[in-house]
Amino acid sequence: MLRRPVLVSIISLGLLLGSAAPALAATGPAVANAGFESGLSGWSESGNRDASFAEAGGHQGGGRLTHAASTAYRVETTQAVTGLARGPHTLSLWVRSDGNQPDAYVSLRHCGSAERRAAIPRTGELWVRLAVTVTVTGGRCTIVLHSEAAAGQWTHFDAVALTPGGSPGLEIRGADVSHVTKNEDHGAVYRDFSGPRRDPFRLLAANDVNYIRLKVWVDPADGYNDLDDTLAKARRAHAAGQRLLIDFHYSDAWADPGKQNKPAAWAALDFAGLRQAVYDHTFEVISALRAQGTPADLAQVGNEINGGMLWPDGRWDNWDGLAALLTAGSTAVTDASPATKVVLHLAEGGDNGGHRWWFDQAVARGVPFDAIAVSHYVYWHGALGELQANLVDLSGRYGKPVMVVETAYGFTLAEQDHETNIFNATLAAAGGYPATPRGQADALRDILTVVDGVPGALGVFYWEPTWTAVPGAGWDPADPASGDGWENQALFDYSGRALPALKVFGRF
């Protein structure tokens, strides 16, 4: 990371990695006037009824429902569906919204079990699919489209369906805590919401973070994120009941779209030697994790490799070389741990054209992989509608499950150390959420909601929620005086106390 980019039963992880899940079949009792082609026929309204109206411009067909008003409003548009069989049913629909409403959601209510909701996200101009699953016990269920909004805020709804069966849901609610041991060694402490100090892995696990992502560097100057540090963090994650994604950078420091520098020990190798070094390094790390009883469930071969890796041998304009290096890493993962799944990871999660081009090149050269991962920071990479559209397309085009392995948002614009923060007022304006604890929580909620609406999606990782600012634990492994440009995007405030966004994982 650390760059501006350049260019409810859960299906098991193994099943999801076998193939991308299909969209739910539209069977069972039909929703009346599901596309609002006949105005509001079949629907009921309560609250500020003038703020709920049908108009042209739907996602499918010609009509849509709109919630909007020139003054603050609260309105619900509902429909009771009867004749439902006992068991799980899933509400799916398409929405578009300017976001940041005080309270806006879709839900299934009066189904004989607890109401289930999905918050309406800030989508941008593209429509996004939402899905909510509930258990029906009484033969009926009420679809609820709810908006409590300020003057001028709006949401569009279309293509509402209620179908038997459960939504695949999110298998992964993850966090990348690669920096945590360095932070702790320099004095960082982590506290729960009420103030007592807690082990960060166990605190994350207590808030439904069930996966940990750990980056691996080859020979870092400060000794953190090497093999020994990775093994130590993996043991802590395992003790907290968490599973692992290992993120190979194939560098001694940061690798991302703007830089993919070779490790110093590999710099003079010829191509055959470089390919062998990738294999040996990957095999050593994955086999060591397996040997200590903390096997990696997932392994990234490269980090944000839009432009390739190990430049120039594996740069984007030398695809045969890049494919050979990727294949060496992928083969090493499976040789060391056959159950570990291989992930390929690109930045810029809404860049469908760029991602199609990249994966077409990889597939044409036979690079073996099991899942597709993207980074998506809304302040850099665009609206969530673009992210969902890309994930849906990638999953269908390549038959692989998809996930977001990096995202974050700021809870303040204040600085805590001498290093200028990456997230600033300009990026907050681009992201569209206020730089407040509520804004951070809403941003995380929205990306989880949007990914949950992608059939077969695996989940989301938050990047470095534990990287709070402490002297000596800066970003540059070769410079102890470097600072932290990330502390205002952590999920802990400047006293080390957990922020509201940490609770968001428990809603998925």
N, C-alpha and C positions, 0 to 999 in steps of 0.2 A: 504494500500500500504506500503510504507516505509519498504521494505524488499527485500531480494533476495528470489524468490519463491523456495519452496522446491519440492515439488513433481514436359414531364416533367409535368404532373399532378400527384400529389402524391395520392396514395391510402390511405384512412384514416387509422389511427392507429387501430381503432376498427376492420376494415375489415382484416388488416394484422394479428392482434392478433387472429382472428377467425381461420385462417389456414395458413399454409405456402403457398406462391404463387407458382404456377407451372412455369416451364420454358416456354418461349415463343414458340408458335407453328411456325413451318417453312412453311409459306404459302406465296403466292405472287410470283412475278417474281424471278427466281433463279439467284444467283450470279454465273457467269461463272467461272469454275475451282476454286471453293471456297476453295478446299484443296490443291491447287498447285500440283495436281497429274500429270498435263500435263505441267509442267514447268511454264512459265509465260503467257501461252495462255490466252487471254481474259483480260490481265492486261497491263497497260501502265506505263512507267517510265519516270522520269525527274530528272535532277540533276546529281549526280555521279552514273551513271547507273551501273557501275561495282560493286557497293556496294549493289545491289539488285539482288538476285538470288534464284532460287528454288533448294532444295536439299532434301535428305531423312531425316526422323526423326520427323515426324509430331505428333501433339497431337492425331489426328484421321487419319487413313489411313497411307500412306507411305510418303507423301510429306509435305513440309513446305516452306514458304518464309523466307529468312534470309536477314537482313540488317547488313552488317559488312564490314570492310576494315582495312587495315594495316596503313592507314593514315586517318586524319580527313575527314569527308564526310557529305554531305547533299543530301538526296535522297527521292523521293516520288514514291510510287507504288499505282496506282489508277485504278478504274474501274467505269464507268458510267452505272447505271442501269436504264432502261427506262420502260415505261408501268405501272408506279406506280399510285395507286389511291390517291386522296387527303386525307390528314390526317396524323396522327403520324405514323412514321416507326422507328424501332429500329435496329441498327447495333449491332450484337454480334459477337464476335470472341474470339479466345484463343491466348494468347501471353506469351512469356517467355523472360526475359531480365536481363542483369547484372545491369541495372539502372544507374542513375546519368548522363544521357546524357544531354547536354545543352538544347535540345528541341526535345522530341519524343512524338508522339501522334497518335491516330487514330481519324478520324472525318468523318462527313457527310457534304458535301459541294455542293453548287449549287442546293439546293433542293427547292428554292423559298422562303426560310426563312434563318435566320442567321445560319452560320456554328456552329455546336456543336462538341466539342472535349472531349476526355478522354485521359489524360496523361498516358503514358506507365510506369507502376511502376517497381520498383526493385522486382523481383519475387522469386529469388532463382532458384533451379533446377526444381521446379514444374511449370506447366502451370497454368495461371489464366484466368478467363473469364472476359472480358470487355463488357460493354453495353453503347450505346449512342442513345438517342432518339431525333428526329427532326420532324418538321411538313413539309410534302411535299405538295407543292401547284402547281407545274408545271409538274407533271408526270414523273420527273426524279430526280436522286440524284447521287452524285459521292462519292464513298467510297475512303477514303484517308488513306494510311499507311505512316507515315512521320517519318523520323529519321534525326536529326542533331546531330552528335556524334563525339567524339574524336577517335583517332586511337585505335583499338582493342575493342571498345565497340560494343555490338551486341544486336539484338532483333530478335526473331522468331515469325512468325504469322501463324495461321492455322484456318480452319473451319469457314470461314467468312460467315455470313448470314445477310440478310436484310429482316425483317419481318414486316407486318402491326401491328400497335398497339404501345402503350407506355410501356416503361420499368417501373416497379414499383417505382424505385427511392428510395431515402433515406427520410424517414419521420423524422428522428431524426438527428440533428446536434447539439451535446450537449457538456456541460462542467460541470465538478464537481468543484464547488467553495466552498466546505465545510469550508475551512480555511479563507474565505475572511473577515468575521466580526472580527476575532481575529487580522488579519493583519491590518485592518483599525483602530482598536482601539489602535494599537501600532504605528500608523503613516504612514502606507502605502498609497500611492496615485497612481492612474491609469490615464494614459494620452492616448489620441488618437495618431494617426500616426504623426500628425503635432505638438503635444506638449500640447494642452490644457487639463486640468484635467477633467475627466469624471466619472460619476457613473459606476462602473464595470459591473453591470447587464445591464444597458442601452447600454454601449459600446459593450458588447458581442452581445446583441440583434441587434444592428445596423450592425453587421457583420454576421448576419444570424445564430447566435447561438440561437436555438429556444427551447431548453430543458436545464434545470438545474438539476444536481444530487447533493443531499445533504445527507451526512452520519449522522446517529443518534447514539450517545452513550447514555448509561443509566444514569450514574452519574459521568461525567468527572470532574477531579480535578480542572480544570480552568473554568468550566462553559460553555465552547463553545461546540457546536454540541449536546447539550441537547435539550429538547423539546422547551424551550422558544427561544433559538437561531435559531433552525430550523424553527419555526413559523415566526420569524422576517425575515429570508432570503427568506422564501417562499413568504411573502408579497412583497418583493422587486422584486422577479422574476415575480410574477403575474403582478405587475405594469409595468414591462418591456415587457409584452406580452409573457412570457415564460411558458412552461409546466414543470411538476416536475416528477423526479424519486427519490424516497426516499430509502436510502440504510441503512438497519438495520444491525449494527455490533453485537448487543447483547453482549456488553462489555462496560467497562468504558473507554477504550482506543482502540488502533489499534487491529483489527482482520483481519487475512490474513492466507495464507496456513501454515505459521510457528508458529502461535499462535492464539488460540481461547479461551481466558480467560473469565471466568464468571464474571459478575459484582459483586462487593463486597457484595451488598445486597442480591444476589442470591446464594452465595457460600455454605451456609448451608442447602439449600432447598433439600428435597427429590425429586425424579423424578416427581411425580405428581405436587408438588409445582413449580418445574422448568418449567414444561410445561405450567402451569397456568400463571406464570410470563411472559413467552414469549407471550402468548395470550394477557394478560392485557397490557403489554408495547406496543405491536404492535397496539392493538385496540385504546389505548389512543392517540398515535401519529397520526394515520391515521384519526381518528374521529375529533381530534382537527384541523387538516389541513382542513378537509371538513367543519367544523363549521365556520372557519374564512373566508371561500370563496376561499380557495386556495387548492382544492383537489389534491391529488397525482394521476397522470395518471398511474404511474407505481410504484411498491414497491418491492424492493429486500428483500427476506427473507434470510438474511445472506450475508456475504461478503467474496468472494473468498473461498468458502467452499469445496474445493477439499478434505480436510481432515476432513470435518464435522465442527461442531460448539459446543460451550459450553462444552468443554472437561472436563471430560472424558465421560459424559453422552451421548453426541451426536457426538462422534468421529467416524471416518470412519470405525473402526472395531466393532462398535455397531450400525449397520444400522437400526435396529428396533427402537432404541432410537432416532437416528437422524431423521428418518422418522416421528416419533411422534412429535418431536419438530418443524420440518419444516411444518407439517400439522397444528399444532397449530398456527404458524405464518401466514400461508396462509389463514386459516379460519378466523383469526382475521382481516386480510386485507379486505376480502370480506364482513364480517359482518359489519365492520365500514364504508365501501365505496364500494358498489357493482360494481361500474364502474371502480374501480382501478384494474389493471391487475398485477398479481403476477409473479415475475421474480426470477429465480434461477441462481446464478452467480458463475462461476469457473474461476480460473486463468489458465495461460498457454494455450493460445488460439489455438495453433497448435497441442495439445495432443489428437488426435482423440481416441486412444485406452483408455486412462484414462477417457476421457469424456464419451465415450460409456459405459464403466463399471459403472461410477457414475450414469448416468441417467437411465441405465437399473435397477439399484438398487432402485432408487426413483420411477420409473414407476411401478415396480413390487410390491411396497408397497402402491401404490395409492396416492402418494404425489400430491396434486393439484397445478398446475402451468400453466401459460399462455405463457411464453416466456423464452428463453435461452440467457444468457449473458456470455461473456467471457472477461477477460483482455488479452491484447496482446501488449507487449513491444518488438519490434523487436530485441533489444539488449539482452533480456533475453529469449524470447519465440520462436525465430526462424523466418524463412522467411515468407513473406506474402502469398506465394503459399500454405504453410502448413496451415495457418489461413483459407484461403478461402476453401480449401478442407475439413477442419473440419466443418466449418459453413454449407457448402452445405450438408454434410453428416448428421449433427445433425438436420437440418431443415427437411430433408426428412425422417429420421428415426423416429423422434418423432412428426412430424406434427406441429411444433411450429416455429414461427418467431425467428430470431436470431439477436444479436447485439453485438458490442464491447462497454463495458462501462468503460474501462480504456485503455488509450494509452498515450504516450508522447515521446518527444525526445529533446535533448539538442541543444541550439543555441550557446553555448560557453563552453570551459573547464575552464574558469576563475572562481574563487571563489569570493563571495561577503561578506561572514561572516566566523566565526570561525568553523562552522560545515562543515565537509568534504562532498562534493557533492556526491550523489549516482552515477550520470552519469559522467563517467570519460573517459580517453583516451581508456582504454581497452574496455569499453562498446560501445564507438563510433566505434571502429574497428569491434566489433561484429555486431553492427547495420548496418554498411555499408554506412551510410550517413555522410558527414562531419559535425563536430560540429560548424556550422555556421548558421546564420539566414536563408539562402537559404536551407541548409541541413535540418533544422527543418521543414521548409515549405514543402519541397519535401517529407519528411517522413510522415507528416500528410496527404498531398495530396494522397500519395500512399495507405495508409490504407483506406481512404475514397473511393478511386477508386476501390480497391479490394473488400471491403464490398458492394459497389454499384453493383458489378458484381454478387452478390449472389441473386438469385431470392427470393423475399420475405424478404430480410434483412431489419431491421428497421433503423439502423444507427450506429453512433459512438459518444462516449463521450471522450473528452480530459480531462485528470486527472490533476486537480489543476493548471489551467493556470494562476490564480491570486495569487499564493503563492510565492510572492517575499520576499526577505530577509529584515526584519526589527527587531531590537533588541526587545526581549521579546515575539515574536510570533513564537517560535520554535516548534519543532515537538512533544515534550513531555508535555502533559497537566499537569504533576506533577512537572515539572522542568522549572521555568521561564528563567533559564540560557541556556536552550537548544537552538540550532540554527536551521537553515533551510538547509537541504541537497537537496532541490528541486529547488532553485531559477534559476539554469541554464536550467531548463526545463519549466519554466513559459513561457507564451506568451507575456510577458512584459520584456523589457530590464532592466538594472541596474539603469536607471533613471526613470523607471516606464512607459516608452513609449511602445505602442503596437508594436509588431514585425510583419513581413510580414506573418507569418503562420496564424495569426488571419483572414486574408483575404481569406484563403483557403476555409473556410466553405461556403462562398458565391458562390463557383463554383458548389455546389451540391444542 
